[in-house]
Amino acid sequence: MDQFSEDDIRAAVARYEATKATALTERDEQLRAFHAAGWRPVDLQRVTGYSRETIRQALRPETRRATNISRRKAPPQPPADYRPYGDRKPYLVAETLAALTGPTEGLVALPHHLDWSGHPEYDLSRPARLAAMYKVVLTEASTVDDLNTWLNADLLRRLWPTLWLPPQLRRSWETAFPELAATRTRAA
């Protein structure tokens, strides 16, 4: 790192930018010459492999300038009343942990309304697949019955500290069941 100064790096970048700008100018001039000789943009695209937008900007330099100026502007901001999807999504919470009597072993195939990934089978003897199934059920459950059918209270307590969940969902469950929050603090 001590071999090169910041000035060396700036000079290398400047040489690259100058070379790049020269190459783009030459390319654009050649494309405009071919177009003036009767080549249609679609033919130029087919022969050169350049995108339609590249050819459009080469044939109309003012378009490239306008595009570059618009890219330099600040990115659009969401409306003032915007709320992220996680804040709007309605997550369900079980009525009681005792009602969670789902499977604890074996191979489980979740219904399509919970897992539409194409791989809804979960081997509960594999810790990563077990955690993945619990995350899917917790985030996608559409009824309390889904929670009661597919989650098991003891497994949920054991997995809770390690599950990767949306903050709103975690807050809702920990508010309803402080014992889950306690498992996270004991695990930390």
N, C-alpha and C positions, 0 to 999 in steps of 0.2 A: 504494500500500500504506500510505502514511503518512496517508491520509485517515481511516481507521477504526482505532479502538483495539481491543484485544482485548475490552474491555467492550462495545463496539458490536456486535461479532460475537456474543458470548455472549448479548446481549439479543435479537438477531435470531433466533438459534437457539431461545431460550426462547419467543419469540412464535410461531415456527413450530410448536414442539412443543405449545404450549397450544392453538393453532388446530387442529392435527391431532387432538389428544386429544378436543377438543370435537366435531369433525366425526365422529370414530369413535363417540363416545358417542351422538350424535344418530342416526346410522345404525343402530347396534345397537338403540336404543330403538324406532325405526320398524320394524325387522325383527321384533322381539319382539311389537310391537302387531299387525302383519299376521298373524303366526303365531297369536297369541291369537284373532284374528278368523276363524281357520279355514284360513289358507293353509298348505299343506304346504311343507316345506323344498325339495322338488324344484320346486314351482311358483315359490317365491321365487328359486331359482337360475335358472330359465328366464327369468323376467321381468326380474330385475335384472342378470343376467350375472355375478353374484358366484360365486366358487367354492363348492363344497360345504363346504370347510373354513371359509371365511369365514362362511358362514351358520351352520354348526355352532357356531363360536366366538361368534357374535353371540347365538345362542339360549341358549347355556350359557356365561356369563362365566367360570365356574370353569374351564372347559376352556381358555380363552384364558390365564388366569393360570397354569395348570399348564404350558401349552405355552411361555409366555414364560420361566418359571422354568427349565424344562429346557433352553432355548436358552442361558441364561446360564452353565450348568455348563460345566466344561472339556470340550473335545471328547474323544471316546473315544481311548484310546491303543492302539496295536497290542500284541499279546502280547509278553512279554519275549524269546521265542525267534524273533520275526518277522525274516525276511530279505527285503529287497526283491526283486522279480521278477528284476531284472538280476543279482542275486547267485545266484539259483537256476537261471537259464536256462543250459542247456548250450550253449556256443558251440563250434563246431568250428574247428580250426586245421589248415591244410594240412601234409602230411608234409614237403614241400620246396617252395620257391618255384619251382624249375625245373619242377615238375609242373603249374603254373598256365599252361595253354596256351589260354585262352579267346580269344574274338574280340577284335579290336583296331579294327575299323571296320565300318560298315554299320548296318543296323537289326537289333536283336536282340529276340526275343520270349522272355521267361523263362517257364518252365513254371509252371502254376498253384500247385504246392506251394511255390514260392519267392515268387511275386508274385500275390496273389489280389485286387489292387486294382481289377481291371477295365481297367487300362492297363499291361499288362506289356511294351509295346513301348518300346525304348530306342534312340534315334539316337545312336550312339557318337561322331558328329562334334560333338555338342553337349555341352560340358563339364559342364553341370549335370545332364543326363540320364545321362551316363557315371558321374558321382559317385553319383547316386541309385541306379543299377543296382548299383554295387559295394557300397553300403551295404546294399541289399536282400539281395544274395547273401551277404555276410559275416554278417548278422544272422539270416538265415532258412535257411541251408544245413543240410540234414538228413544229408548224407553228404559225405565228403571228395571224392567224385566230382563233386558239385555245385560245389565250389570249383574243382576242376581244369578242369571243363567251361566255366564261365562267367567265371572271373577270368584275367587275364593278368599275369604276374609284373612285367613292365616297367611296365605301366599302374598296377598296384597300388603299386609303389615311387613312381611320380610322383604319384599321388593321395593316398597315405597321410597326408601332413601336413595335408591339407585336409578329409579325410573326417570327418564328424560321426558318431562311433561310441560305443556304450556303453563306459564305462571298463573294465569287466571284459573285454570282447572285445578292446579295444586292448591291455590288459595281457597277455592270453594270447598274442596274435600277436607283440607286441614281445619277450616272454620267449623265444618260440620262434625269432624272427628279429630279433636285435638291429639288423640293418641297417635295419629299418623304423623303429626308434626313432631311429636316426642321421639318417634323412631328416627327421624332425620337428625335431631340434635344428638341422640345417643350414638348414631353412626359417625358423626363428625368428630 
